[in-house]
Amino acid sequence: MFPYSLIPAFRRALIEGIVDRIATRSRTEFAAREPGMDEIDPELLAHRIASWLDRLLAQRRNHLIARQALIVELLGDAELHAKLAGCLFSHRHATTLFETLGATDPATAAADFIAVIEGLVFDRFAGARAGLAPATAKSVRQLATVLVVQLRAVN
């Protein structure tokens, strides 16, 4: 007979494994496609970031959905929640981007940018634009149009 008292610990370990998997894959993919910081043209950056987000939507939709569901569920677990909240979009990398762009407050600009990206991604897999298919020029254009506004508004 299974000892039901072990379920919370087992469940947390399972969730932690999911979080680690999502984080590891994100780091690996980012390292393989890390955008160069030598280019500070907001239009080009927006397009490159939009292309990356579009690949996420096309290739890792299940990770995005699981992550959103778990973020809400893990509000009471500070350790796992923080790990999950930062596993796709790096505040450190975004801060570096906004330092390069000359933002007066790069850390705040980075946090705002990540909030916009989070909203864009959610909108595309579960929100009003869920019907817009990823892996299309229209998809990338829709994402880039929003991102370029944020990248230009750094000061």
Backbone hydrogen bonds, N-H to C=O, Kabsch-Sander energy under -0.5 kcal/mol:
donor,donor_aa,acceptor,acceptor_aa,energy
4,Y,2,F,-0.9
6,L,3,P,-2.2
7,I,4,Y,-1.3
10,F,6,L,-2.7
11,R,7,I,-3.2
12,R,8,P,-2.3
13,A,9,A,-2.2
14,L,10,F,-2.3
15,I,11,R,-2.6
16,E,12,R,-2.9
17,G,13,A,-2.0
18,I,14,L,-1.8
19,V,15,I,-2.7
20,D,16,E,-2.7
21,R,17,G,-2.1
22,I,18,I,-2.4
23,A,19,V,-2.6
24,T,20,D,-2.9
25,R,21,R,-2.3
26,S,22,I,-2.1
27,R,23,A,-2.6
28,T,24,T,-2.4
29,E,25,R,-2.6
30,F,26,S,-2.6
31,A,27,R,-2.5
32,A,28,T,-1.7
33,R,29,E,-1.4
34,E,30,F,-0.6
39,E,36,G,-0.5
40,I,38,D,-0.6
45,L,41,D,-2.7
46,A,42,P,-2.7
47,H,43,E,-2.1
48,R,44,L,-2.5
49,I,45,L,-2.9
50,A,46,A,-2.7
51,S,47,H,-2.3
52,W,48,R,-1.8
53,L,49,I,-2.8
54,D,50,A,-2.7
55,R,51,S,-2.0
56,L,52,W,-2.1
57,L,53,L,-2.5
58,A,54,D,-2.1
59,Q,55,R,-3.3
60,R,56,L,-2.6
64,L,60,R,-2.2
65,I,61,R,-2.4
66,A,62,N,-2.6
67,R,63,H,-2.8
68,Q,64,L,-2.1
69,A,65,I,-2.3
70,L,66,A,-2.6
71,I,67,R,-2.5
72,V,68,Q,-1.5
73,E,69,A,-1.9
74,L,70,L,-2.6
75,L,72,V,-1.3
76,G,73,E,-0.5
77,D,74,L,-1.9
78,A,76,G,-0.7
81,H,77,D,-3.0
82,A,78,A,-2.2
83,K,79,E,-2.0
84,L,80,L,-2.7
85,A,81,H,-3.0
86,G,82,A,-1.6
87,C,84,L,-1.2
90,S,88,L,-0.5
91,H,89,F,-0.5
94,A,90,S,-2.3
95,T,91,H,-2.6
96,T,92,R,-2.0
97,L,93,H,-2.3
98,F,94,A,-2.3
99,E,95,T,-2.1
100,T,96,T,-2.4
101,L,97,L,-1.9
102,G,99,E,-1.2
103,A,98,F,-2.9
104,T,154,V,-0.8
109,A,105,D,-2.5
110,A,106,P,-2.5
111,A,107,A,-2.1
112,D,108,T,-2.6
113,F,109,A,-2.5
114,I,110,A,-2.6
115,A,111,A,-2.0
116,V,112,D,-2.1
117,I,113,F,-2.7
118,E,114,I,-3.0
119,G,115,A,-2.1
120,L,116,V,-2.7
121,V,117,I,-2.8
122,F,118,E,-2.5
123,D,119,G,-2.7
124,R,120,L,-1.8
125,F,121,V,-1.7
126,A,122,F,-2.7
127,G,122,F,-1.1
129,R,123,D,-1.0
130,A,127,G,-1.7
132,L,129,R,-1.8
133,A,131,G,-0.8
140,V,136,T,-2.0
141,R,137,A,-2.6
142,Q,138,K,-2.3
143,L,139,S,-2.0
144,A,140,V,-2.9
145,T,141,R,-2.3
146,V,142,Q,-1.1
147,L,143,L,-2.3
148,V,144,A,-2.7
149,V,145,T,-0.8
150,Q,146,V,-1.4
151,L,147,L,-2.6
152,R,148,V,-2.0
153,A,149,V,-1.0
154,V,151,L,-0.6
